[in-house]
Every structure is written in structure tokens, then in C-alpha cells.
Amino acid sequence: MSISFRKKRQIMKEQEYFNPVLRGDSGTLKRALYKSMGFTDRDLMRPIIAVANSYTNANPGHFNLNQLYEQVKRGIEAAGGTAMVFGCTAPCDGIAEGHEGMRYILPSRDLIASSIECMVRAHCFDGLVLLGSCDKIEPGMLMAAARLDIPAVFVNGGPMYPAEYKGKHYDGNIITEAEGWKQRGLIDEAEFTRIENIAEPCCGSCAMLGTANTMACLAEAMGMALPGTAMIPAVRAARFQAAYHTGEAVMALVRGGIGARKIMTKEAIENAIRVLLGIGGSTNGILHLQAIWHDAGLGELPLKIFDDLSRETPQVASIYPASPFDVVDFYEAGGVPAVMKELEPLLHTGALTVTGKTVADNISAFAYSSRRELIKTMEAPFSQEGGVAVLSGNLAPAGAVVKPAAVPSHMMRFSGKAQIFHGENEAVDAIMAGKVREGTAVVLRYEGPKGGPGMPEMYRPMKCLEGMNLSETCALITDGRFSGSNRGCFVGHLSPEACEGGPLALVEDGDIITIDIPERILEIKVGEGELAKRKERWRCPEKNIPEGYLRTYQRISKSAASGAAIE
């Protein structure tokens, strides 16, 4: 039986369009809508690749992303695809710190993941490039890729170059330290202004191993970014070349039918954990890897896994703020591939990556680092254990997080009297007024996911302790988070949080708190009977929370011990 011309034409039309929703008569309206913006039939017959681009000129880490998008687009088109771009929220931690805006930063991660999920599923794109930078945008994008399970590649905007002040390199956090210098009379107002003007010399993510650069490294380590690209500075030509090759790479994944979950496996995320530990990355990396793990359909990732791996993973790299070497130095020393070569015996080297090759294949193309002052060997590391660790005890039964890589050696074991604060600004005012003494255990509570709400970073108190020359003797303990730029003896993510009646809520001024990082212990020297009496008297303080998303996050967020993601 012969087929009618109309039927033949319908079959041909359906075969011509790669994207299923653009085929046939049911795809006519979709094609017409795209054509209204200038797309041609030829464009629409190709795989349609979404580019989630978090460009904004309100955040230096994202300032170059539109230029990078043009390179991504060129790579996609050269490989036979059509790029379609959309934006997403991209707040800056530095601009949000020190005021109520910081409470929105961690919740924005889940908002970003959900917004990308909504856009991609609504349009049924064939592939996805995640073009972003900075602390919560990068993990939010990776969470979206894990949920969507379509071919996806991540590319970051790259770090900025460091500031240089009196022969030493700094990141922008020199400003907060300079507040302490000015308070102590070490610099005058004119010098303080000069520091402000040199602190951030160009666009890019901050020039230290904070959360932004940590997450870029972890994206590469888990195989979701092209090898060797995480730490390319924002203004280098290689950064733009990396964007172009990312466009090519996503097309290869689309042609091969390789979805994100074939790459974001248990083994791949364990590789990322190893690299987090090996470089002493931001403690926020733990929260984010837990959330990514969950969105990849792998269940729950307990804190114990991080501690187990920490005990057998040496810290082979030391990067500012743990050392004088910034992330540009790290890039020039070989970056993530050089670290992975050192950690290779501990890695799942057969894990698939976005290159279509395995981890072993990728790192074989790179050399070992010659900068042994920055990247050491497993046999002679900076530390025999990882640069991030998990503590527990009667003050944090479900766990707490510390970054040994940034803790002075003499503070690895600490005991001091508690001084209680119920807000970041309250603590900062007391520190700057000289009301915090040497040897104090500074306690900041009701700052967890629900208590904050939003689990804000306790960035400024730690920096003020440093500026006031107290960071070598004082510890800071909180159910909130810390910036990756912090250094000193700080313990965060205490769980259960104070808002939920965790032991942190029961601490009183003068109680002795003990931190033993080698033994992974965090304790309050108060008997169980006394704590039980305090618990009977305890009432959670009320906070005035603006209507909107923050209230929603407070209601549905999980514990920090589970990644502080929304249920």
C-alpha cells in the first residue's frame, strides 16, 4: 500500500527535528514561537542546548559570563547544535555578608537548582551547559544537572587575580582584617581607603580557596567540568577557550546519549570528597556535596563518610587562607589535575567524565606539579589527614564541621570559657570593643538553617578576631556556617541546631568548651543532669522573619548534618 504524500512529508518532518517536542504538527507552535526570535528551520533541526548563564554586573564573579557565553555558543554551533540562553539568581556572598542579606545566600542554592530544573523541563532541552561562578550558584547548578539527568557540562567564570599589599598577596578579605588594623591604630583612614581601592583588582571569583573556587574544583574532580579548567583565571585567554570547548563537549554527550547521572555517580562524588579533603577546601563543600548526592538519586550522604575518608586522605595542597599561595598560584602549580595525580591511588579512576573518557585517561595528560611548596606528595603531605574534618560529642551529637587546614597547630586542641552571642553583629561589636578576651570560646547560636534562618556565614566575627589579634587564642563555635576565607579555630554546622533544642542552645556564659580536632571531639564540660534541667527551662527565641521565601526555607529545610537542602 502506498503512503500518501502528506504522510511522507509528516514522517520526513519528524525525522528532521532532533528535539522531540519540535517534531510533527504538535511541534508547529513551538517552532513558530522560536522563529519569532529569528531562529530558522535549520537552527531548530539541530539539538537544542540550554545555557544556564548566571551573568550579572552586580557580582564580580559573574561579570565575564556573557563573554564566556559567546564562546560556549560558538562551541555548540561548531559541533552542530543550537544554543538558547537563560539566566538565574546569582547573589554575591561578599555583598550579602554582615546584614540580613546573608540569610538568603544558602537558600538561594536550592532556588537556583529549582529554577534551572523548571526552565529545562518546561522546554525539554536536549542538553545543558551550566555557566556560573560563586558560592551557591555552582552547587545549585550541579544539583540541577543531577536532578535533570540530561547531557550537561559545567564551566565556571574563573578566579580573579589577588591584591598585592606590602609585598604580600591578599584576597578581598584584606578589608575586614584592615578594620581591625585601623581599630588598633596600625593604619590610618587614608591607608584604609587605599586598601579598599586595591583589594579587588579585576573580575572573577575571590582569589582564595573559598566556596566558589572549592566548588569549581569539585565539579572538575567529579568529572562534570573539563579537566584543568577549574582554576583558570577569569581574564586569561584559556578561560575563553575552555568555554568554547565546553560547548563542543556537551554536544558530544548529546550525540552519545550520556546523561548527567552517568557521570555524577557515587564513585565520582567520592572523588570530589577526596579532592575537597586533599586541598583543604571550604567547609561549605560538605553541605553542597550532600545536596548533590541526594539530587543524583543516591540517597543520604552522612557526615561520617566525610570523616572516614578524611582519616585516610592526606592534605596534599595548601592554598590561601591556609597558606600564602592563592588560587592563581594553585592554577600555575597544576591545579586540580596535579592534585588528582597525587591522590590517584585513592580515586575511582574508572569513573566517566564529560570528556567521554575516564578520570585515569584525563589526568594522564597532565604532569605532576613542580611546585612542591604548594602541592606535595602523598608520601610527604602537609597533613596525613584531610583538610576538612567532622567533630562530634555532647555539644554536637549529629556532628559539626571544622577545617584543620586553616587551624593553627597550637589550636588543634582547645579549651576555653564560653561567651554567648545571639547574632553576628552582637559578636562583632563585642570583639571590636575589646570585650572578648584571649582564650574565649565565642559561641554564636540560633544561626542554623531553621534558626538563622538560612544558616548565614559567620564570616565577620572570625575576621574581626584576626584583626584584633585574637584568632591565635580564641575559638568560634556556631550552628551557622563559615566562609572559605576564614582561618583560625572555628567549628560550624553544629547539629542539631540550637533552634531545634540542640545542646548548643543550653550553653551558658562561663561553661568550659573543649575542642579536640585530632580526636574529633566537641564537648561542653557540663553534666547531663544539669543539661537536662536547662533543657526544661529552654524556650526558642522568636525572630522577626520577612514574609516570603526565607519563611518557606525555614519551614522545609533539612538539618546541616544532611546538607541543609529543602525537603
MARVEX-514615 format. One record per residue (C-alpha): residue number from 0; residue in one letter; x negated, y, z. Coordinates in steps of 0.1 Angstrom, whole numbers, plus 5000, padded with zeros to 4 digits. Each point is the difference from the previous one (the first is absolute). Layout:
N
R pos code   px   py   pz
R NUM    A    X    Y    Z
...
END
This chain:
567
R pos code   px   py   pz
R   0    M 5000 5000 5000
R   1    S 4986 5034 4990
R   2    I 4995 5027 5026
R   3    S 5016 5034 4992
R   4    F 4978 5030 4992
R   5    R 5013 5017 5032
R   6    K 4991 4970 5021
R   7    K 4965 4998 4985
R   8    R 4995 5037 5006
R   9    Q 5011 4996 5036
R  10    I 4975 4971 5005
R  11    M 4972 5020 4985
R  12    K 5009 5030 5021
R  13    E 4999 4979 5032
R  14    Q 4966 4986 4990
R  15    E 4985 5033 4993
R  16    Y 5004 5015 5035
R  17    F 4977 4986 5026
R  18    N 5020 5014 5029
R  19    P 5032 4978 5005
R  20    V 5023 5029 5010
R  21    L 4992 5018 4967
R  22    R 5010 4971 4978
R  23    G 5032 4997 4980
R  24    D 5032 5020 5001
R  25    S 4999 5001 5038
R  26    G 4967 5018 4998
R  27    T 5012 5027 4977
R  28    L 5009 5026 5027
R  29    K 4967 4994 5017
R  30    R 4981 5005 4968
R  31    A 5020 5031 4992
R  32    L 4992 5015 5034
R  33    Y 4963 4994 4995
R  34    K 5002 5014 4965
R  35    S 5014 5032 5014
R  36    M 4966 5007 5015
R  37    G 4981 4993 4967
R  38    F 4993 4963 5003
R  39    T 5001 4982 4967
R  40    D 5012 4965 4991
R  41    R 4963 4991 4997
R  42    D 4994 5012 5036
R  43    L 5030 4981 5013
R  44    M 4991 4968 4983
R  45    R 4968 4998 5021
R  46    P 4998 4989 5036
R  47    I 5012 5029 5022
R  48    I 4975 5007 5028
R  49    A 5009 5021 5029
R  50    V 4974 5022 5016
R  51    A 5008 5010 5036
R  52    N 4980 5032 5002
R  53    S 4999 5017 5034
R  54    Y 4986 5033 4986
R  55    T 5005 5031 5020
R  56    N 4981 5032 5004
R  57    A 5009 5000 5037
R  58    N 4974 4973 5008
R  59    P 4964 5000 4988
R  60    G 4999 4962 4997
R  61    H 5026 5002 4973
R  62    F 4989 5032 4982
R  63    N 4983 4981 4971
R  64    L 5027 4973 4995
R  65    N 5017 5017 4970
R  66    Q 4966 5000 4982
R  67    L 4995 4963 5009
R  68    Y 5035 4993 4988
R  69    E 4991 5012 4965
R  70    Q 4971 4974 5001
R  71    V 5023 4972 5013
R  72    K 5025 5009 4972
R  73    R 4973 4999 4974
R  74    G 4989 4965 5012
R  75    I 5035 4987 5000
R  76    E 5007 5013 4965
R  77    A 4967 4987 4986
R  78    A 5009 4966 5013
R  79    G 5035 5001 4984
R  80    G 5023 5013 5027
R  81    T 5020 5031 5007
R  82    A 4995 5019 5032
R  83    M 5028 5016 5020
R  84    V 4991 5020 5031
R  85    F 5019 5008 5032
R  86    G 4990 5016 5033
R  87    C 5002 4992 5036
R  88    T 4995 5016 5034
R  89    A 4964 5008 5009
R  90    P 4995 5018 5033
R  91    C 4965 5009 5013
R  92    D 4991 4987 5034
R  93    G 4976 5030 5005
R  94    I 5027 5025 4994
R  95    A 5025 4981 5021
R  96    E 4978 4995 5030
R  97    G 5005 5019 5032
R  98    H 5037 5007 4996
R  99    E 5033 4982 4996
R 100    G 4992 4993 4963
R 101    M 4976 4971 5011
R 102    R 5031 4981 5012
R 103    Y 5010 4996 4963
R 104    I 4967 4987 4987
R 105    L 5002 4963 5008
R 106    P 5038 4998 4993
R 107    S 4992 5015 4965
R 108    R 4981 4968 4992
R 109    D 5032 4980 5000
R 110    L 5019 5028 4982
R 111    I 4974 4999 4972
R 112    A 5002 4962 4997
R 113    S 5038 5002 4998
R 114    S 5001 5029 4975
R 115    I 4976 4981 4976
R 116    E 5020 4969 5004
R 117    C 5033 5018 4992
R 118    M 4986 5017 4969
R 119    V 4983 4969 4985
R 120    R 5030 4977 5007
R 121    A 5025 5026 4986
R 122    H 4981 5003 4967
R 123    C 4987 4964 4999
R 124    F 4965 5011 4989
R 125    D 4977 4973 4986
R 126    G 4969 5010 5020
R 127    L 4989 5025 5026
R 128    V 4969 5022 5006
R 129    L 4998 5013 5035
R 130    L 4981 5034 4998
R 131    G 4995 5014 5034
R 132    S 4978 5011 5029
R 133    C 5000 5006 5037
R 134    D 5010 4983 5031
R 135    K 5036 4988 4997
R 136    I 5005 5003 4963
R 137    E 4975 4973 4991
R 138    P 5015 4973 5023
R 139    G 5035 5011 4991
R 140    M 4992 4994 4963
R 141    L 4985 4966 5008
R 142    M 5030 4990 5020
R 143    A 5022 5009 4970
R 144    A 4979 4979 4977
R 145    A 5003 4971 5024
R 146    R 5038 5003 5001
R 147    L 5005 5005 4963
R 148    D 4977 4971 4989
R 149    I 4995 5014 4965
R 150    P 4966 5006 4983
R 151    A 4984 5028 5019
R 152    V 4966 5017 5005
R 153    F 4990 5026 5025
R 154    V 4976 5029 4994
R 155    N 4992 5027 5025
R 156    G 4990 5036 4995
R 157    G 4966 4997 5016
R 158    P 4983 5017 5030
R 159    M 4987 5035 5001
R 160    Y 4964 5009 5005
R 161    P 4990 5009 5036
R 162    A 4993 5034 5015
R 163    E 4964 5008 5008
R 164    Y 4994 5020 5032
R 165    K 4965 5006 5014
R 166    G 4985 4971 4981
R 167    K 5027 4975 5010
R 168    H 5029 4986 4980
R 169    Y 5035 5003 5015
R 170    D 5036 4993 4990
R 171    G 5027 5026 5005
R 172    N 5004 4990 5036
R 173    I 4969 5022 5008
R 174    I 5027 5027 5005
R 175    T 5015 4983 5030
R 176    E 4966 4994 5015
R 177    A 4991 5036 4994
R 178    E 5030 5010 5021
R 179    G 4982 4984 5029
R 180    W 4967 5017 4990
R 181    K 5017 5034 5000
R 182    Q 5017 4993 5033
R 183    R 4967 4992 5016
R 184    G 4984 5031 4985
R 185    L 4977 4981 4976
R 186    I 5013 5018 4969
R 187    D 5017 5034 4995
R 188    E 5032 5008 4980
R 189    A 4980 5009 4969
R 190    E 4983 4966 5000
R 191    F 5033 4983 5007
R 192    T 5014 5016 4969
R 193    R 4970 4990 4979
R 194    I 5005 4964 5011
R 195    E 5037 5002 4989
R 196    N 4989 5012 4965
R 197    I 4975 4972 4994
R 198    A 5018 4971 5017
R 199    E 5019 4987 4969
R 200    P 4977 5006 4970
R 201    C 5022 4984 4973
R 202    C 5032 4980 4994
R 203    G 5002 4963 5010
R 204    S 5007 4980 5031
R 205    C 4980 5008 5031
R 206    A 4963 4992 4998
R 207    M 4999 4975 5028
R 208    L 5013 4965 5006
R 209    G 5034 5011 5011
R 210    T 5032 4982 4991
R 211    A 5001 5013 4964
R 212    N 4966 4987 4991
R 213    T 5005 4968 5021
R 214    M 5032 4991 4981
R 215    A 4984 5007 4966
R 216    C 4972 4976 5010
R 217    L 5026 4974 5012
R 218    A 5020 5003 4968
R 219    E 4968 4991 4981
R 220    A 4991 4973 5024
R 221    M 5034 4983 4996
R 222    G 4996 5001 4962
R 223    M 5026 5027 4993
R 224    A 4976 5026 4986
R 225    L 4972 4997 4975
R 226    P 4967 4989 5016
R 227    G 4976 5028 5009
R 228    T 5026 5028 4997
R 229    A 5012 5007 5036
R 230    M 4973 5024 5010
R 231    I 4992 5018 4967
R 232    P 5002 5037 5010
R 233    A 5030 5020 4988
R 234    V 4980 5023 4977
R 235    R 4977 4974 4983
R 236    A 5005 4990 4964
R 237    A 5001 4963 5011
R 238    R 5032 5008 5019
R 239    F 5018 5010 4968
R 240    Q 4985 4970 4982
R 241    A 5014 4977 5028
R 242    A 5034 5015 4994
R 243    Y 4998 4992 4963
R 244    H 4989 4964 5006
R 245    T 5028 4996 5026
R 246    G 5025 5008 4972
R 247    E 4984 4973 4979
R 248    A 5000 4975 5029
R 249    V 5037 5003 5007
R 250    M 5008 4992 4964
R 251    A 4979 4968 5002
R 252    L 5020 4990 5031
R 253    V 5032 5006 4982
R 254    R 4990 4980 4970
R 255    G 4989 4972 5023
R 256    G 5031 5001 5022
R 257    I 4980 5005 5031
R 258    G 5021 5015 5028
R 259    A 4986 5017 5031
R 260    R 5007 4971 5023
R 261    K 4977 4978 4980
R 262    I 4973 5024 5011
R 263    M 5013 5011 5034
R 264    T 4997 4966 5016
R 265    K 4991 4989 5035
R 266    E 4964 4995 4989
R 267    A 4998 5034 4983
R 268    I 5012 5018 5031
R 269    E 4977 4981 5022
R 270    N 4972 5012 4977
R 271    A 5012 5035 5007
R 272    I 5000 4994 5037
R 273    R 4964 4988 4998
R 274    V 4990 5031 4981
R 275    L 5018 5022 5026
R 276    L 4980 4983 5027
R 277    G 4968 5001 4980
R 278    I 5001 5037 4994
R 279    G 5015 5011 5033
R 280    G 5029 5016 4983
R 281    S 5029 5019 5014
R 282    T 5021 4983 5027
R 283    N 5031 5011 4980
R 284    G 4989 4973 4975
R 285    I 5014 4974 5023
R 286    L 5035 5015 5000
R 287    H 4999 5003 4962
R 288    L 4987 4965 4993
R 289    Q 5027 4986 5023
R 290    A 5027 5018 4980
R 291    I 4985 4990 4967
R 292    W 4998 4964 5011
R 293    H 5037 5001 5010
R 294    D 5011 5016 4967
R 295    A 4980 4973 4981
R 296    G 5024 4974 5014
R 297    L 4974 4985 5023
R 298    G 5019 5005 5033
R 299    E 4984 5016 5030
R 300    L 4963 5008 5004
R 301    P 4992 4998 5037
R 302    L 4973 5022 5016
R 303    K 4983 4968 5012
R 304    I 4989 4993 4964
R 305    F 4981 5033 4999
R 306    D 4983 4992 5032
R 307    D 4991 4965 4990
R 308    L 4985 5012 4967
R 309    S 4983 5029 5018
R 310    R 4981 4975 5023
R 311    E 4985 4983 4969
R 312    T 4996 5029 4976
R 313    P 4969 5022 5004
R 314    Q 5001 5037 4995
R 315    V 4976 5004 4970
R 316    A 5007 5037 4991
R 317    S 5001 5031 5022
R 318    I 5016 5031 4986
R 319    Y 5009 5034 5014
R 320    P 5013 5006 5026
R 321    A 4982 4969 5013
R 322    S 4968 5011 4984
R 323    P 4985 5030 4982
R 324    F 5008 4985 4966
R 325    D 5031 5012 4983
R 326    V 5021 4981 4974
R 327    V 4981 5016 4971
R 328    D 4969 4984 5014
R 329    F 5019 4968 5003
R 330    Y 5010 5001 4964
R 331    E 4964 5007 4989
R 332    A 4989 4971 5022
R 333    G 5022 4976 4981
R 334    G 5034 5004 5017
R 335    V 5025 4972 5004
R 336    P 4983 4976 4976
R 337    A 4967 5002 5019
R 338    V 5019 4993 5033
R 339    M 5019 4971 4984
R 340    K 4967 4985 4988
R 341    E 4987 5000 5035
R 342    L 5032 4985 5014
R 343    E 5004 4976 4971
R 344    P 4996 4968 5022
R 345    L 5030 5011 5020
R 346    L 5022 5010 4971
R 347    H 5026 4981 4979
R 348    T 4980 5005 4968
R 349    G 5024 4981 4979
R 350    A 5028 5026 5006
R 351    L 5014 5015 4968
R 352    T 4996 5038 4994
R 353    V 5015 5025 4976
R 354    T 4971 4995 4976
R 355    G 5014 4965 4993
R 356    K 4968 4986 5015
R 357    T 4992 4988 5035
R 358    V 4983 5018 5028
R 359    A 4968 4979 4993
R 360    D 5001 5011 4964
R 361    N 5004 5036 5008
R 362    I 4973 5004 5027
R 363    S 4975 4980 4979
R 364    A 4998 5030 4977
R 365    F 4987 5022 5028
R 366    A 4966 5002 5018
R 367    Y 4992 4998 5037
R 368    S 4996 5034 5017
R 369    S 4965 5014 5002
R 370    R 5012 5024 5027
R 371    R 4994 4978 5030
R 372    E 5005 5029 5024
R 373    L 5036 5001 4989
R 374    I 5009 4965 4989
R 375    K 4982 4972 5018
R 376    T 5000 4962 4996
R 377    M 5021 4974 5019
R 378    E 4968 4988 5016
R 379    A 4990 5034 5013
R 380    P 5033 5020 5003
R 381    F 5009 5031 5020
R 382    S 5020 4978 5022
R 383    Q 5006 4962 5002
R 384    E 5037 5007 5002
R 385    G 5024 5021 4980
R 386    G 5003 5038 5002
R 387    V 5037 4997 5011
R 388    A 5013 4980 5029
R 389    V 5031 4991 5019
R 390    L 5003 5003 5038
R 391    S 5026 4986 5023
R 392    G 5007 4998 5038
R 393    N 5025 5012 5025
R 394    L 5001 5035 4984
R 395    A 5007 4987 4965
R 396    P 5014 4965 5001
R 397    A 5008 5000 4963
R 398    G 4967 5015 4990
R 399    A 4981 5033 4994
R 400    V 4976 5011 4974
R 401    V 4964 5014 5003
R 402    K 4973 5008 4975
R 403    P 4967 4988 5016
R 404    A 4981 5014 4969
R 405    A 5008 5035 5013
R 406    V 4995 4993 5037
R 407    P 4967 5010 5016
R 408    S 4982 4969 5013
R 409    H 5000 5012 5036
R 410    M 5038 5004 4998
R 411    M 5007 4964 4989
R 412    R 5009 4994 5036
R 413    F 5018 5028 5018
R 414    S 5019 5005 5032
R 415    G 5015 5033 5011
R 416    K 5029 5018 5017
R 417    A 5031 5006 4979
R 418    Q 5012 5035 4992
R 419    I 5035 4999 4985
R 420    F 5012 5022 4971
R 421    H 5034 4998 4982
R 422    G 4990 5017 4969
R 423    E 4971 5008 4978
R 424    N 5001 5038 5005
R 425    E 5002 4996 5038
R 426    A 4968 4979 4998
R 427    V 4982 5024 4977
R 428    D 5008 5030 5022
R 429    A 4987 4982 5031
R 430    I 4968 4988 4982
R 431    M 4993 5035 4986
R 432    A 5007 5016 5034
R 433    G 4974 4978 5017
R 434    K 5026 4981 5020
R 435    V 4988 4966 4989
R 436    R 4969 4987 5018
R 437    E 4973 4977 4989
R 438    G 5009 4963 5004
R 439    T 5037 5005 4996
R 440    A 5023 4976 4983
R 441    V 5022 5024 4981
R 442    V 5034 4983 4995
R 443    L 5024 5012 4973
R 444    R 5033 4982 5000
R 445    Y 5035 5000 4984
R 446    E 4983 5004 4966
R 447    G 5007 4966 4985
R 448    P 5023 4992 4970
R 449    K 5032 5005 5020
R 450    G 4986 5022 5028
R 451    G 4983 5026 4978
R 452    P 5020 4994 4980
R 453    G 4978 4993 4970
R 454    M 4968 4988 5018
R 455    P 4981 5033 4994
R 456    E 4962 5001 4999
R 457    M 4983 5012 5032
R 458    Y 4973 5016 4979
R 459    R 4995 5033 5017
R 460    P 4996 4988 5036
R 461    M 4971 4977 4990
R 462    K 4984 5028 4979
R 463    C 5004 5025 5029
R 464    L 4984 4975 5024
R 465    E 4971 4999 4975
R 466    G 4999 5038 4996
R 467    M 5000 5004 5038
R 468    N 4972 4975 5004
R 469    L 5022 4975 5018
R 470    S 5002 4972 4973
R 471    E 4970 4982 5014
R 472    T 5016 4995 5035
R 473    C 5038 5001 4995
R 474    A 5023 4975 4984
R 475    L 5034 5006 4983
R 476    I 5028 4975 5002
R 477    T 5033 5003 4982
R 478    D 5029 4982 4984
R 479    G 4995 5024 4971
R 480    R 4975 4997 4972
R 481    F 4965 5015 4993
R 482    S 4986 5016 4969
R 483    G 4972 4980 4983
R 484    S 4979 5031 5005
R 485    N 5000 4996 5038
R 486    R 4970 4987 5019
R 487    G 4996 4992 5036
R 488    C 5017 4976 5024
R 489    F 5036 5000 4988
R 490    V 5026 4973 5003
R 491    G 5033 5003 4981
R 492    H 5031 4981 4989
R 493    L 5007 4987 5036
R 494    S 5029 4976 4998
R 495    P 5026 4998 5013
R 496    E 5001 5038 4998
R 497    A 5009 5022 5029
R 498    C 5034 5009 4986
R 499    E 5010 4963 5001
R 500    G 4989 4997 5037
R 501    G 4965 4987 4992
R 502    P 4975 5001 5028
R 503    L 4986 5033 4986
R 504    A 5031 5017 5013
R 505    L 4992 4989 5036
R 506    V 4965 5015 5002
R 507    E 4996 5028 5026
R 508    D 4973 5026 5004
R 509    G 4970 4986 5017
R 510    D 5006 4963 4991
R 511    I 4969 4983 4989
R 512    I 4999 4988 4964
R 513    T 4974 4976 4987
R 514    I 4990 4995 4964
R 515    D 4977 4971 4992
R 516    I 4996 4999 4962
R 517    P 4976 4970 4998
R 518    E 5025 4979 5021
R 519    R 5030 5016 4982
R 520    I 5016 5011 5033
R 521    L 5022 5030 5008
R 522    E 5013 5001 5036
R 523    I 5014 5022 5027
R 524    K 4988 4993 5035
R 525    V 5034 4999 5016
R 526    G 5017 4970 5014
R 527    E 5030 4983 4984
R 528    G 5021 5007 5030
R 529    E 4994 5038 4998
R 530    L 5005 5000 4962
R 531    A 5034 4982 5006
R 532    K 5010 5027 5024
R 533    R 4990 5028 4976
R 534    K 5020 4982 4972
R 535    E 5032 5002 5021
R 536    R 4995 5037 5004
R 537    W 4991 5006 4963
R 538    R 5022 5019 4976
R 539    C 4991 5008 4965
R 540    P 4997 5037 4995
R 541    E 5022 5015 4973
R 542    K 4986 5019 4970
R 543    N 5017 5025 4977
R 544    I 4998 4983 4966
R 545    P 5011 5018 4969
R 546    E 5029 4984 4981
R 547    G 4990 4981 4969
R 548    Y 4974 4974 4990
R 549    L 4980 5001 5033
R 550    R 5030 4988 5020
R 551    T 5006 4972 4975
R 552    Y 4963 4990 5002
R 553    Q 5002 5000 5038
R 554    R 5031 4977 4999
R 555    I 4987 4974 4976
R 556    S 4962 5001 5003
R 557    K 4981 4969 5014
R 558    S 4973 4999 5026
R 559    A 4965 5012 4992
R 560    A 4990 4964 5007
R 561    S 5020 4990 4969
R 562    G 4988 5029 4977
R 563    A 5026 5027 5011
R 564    A 5019 4993 4968
R 565    I 5037 5004 4997
R 566    E 5022 4970 5005
END
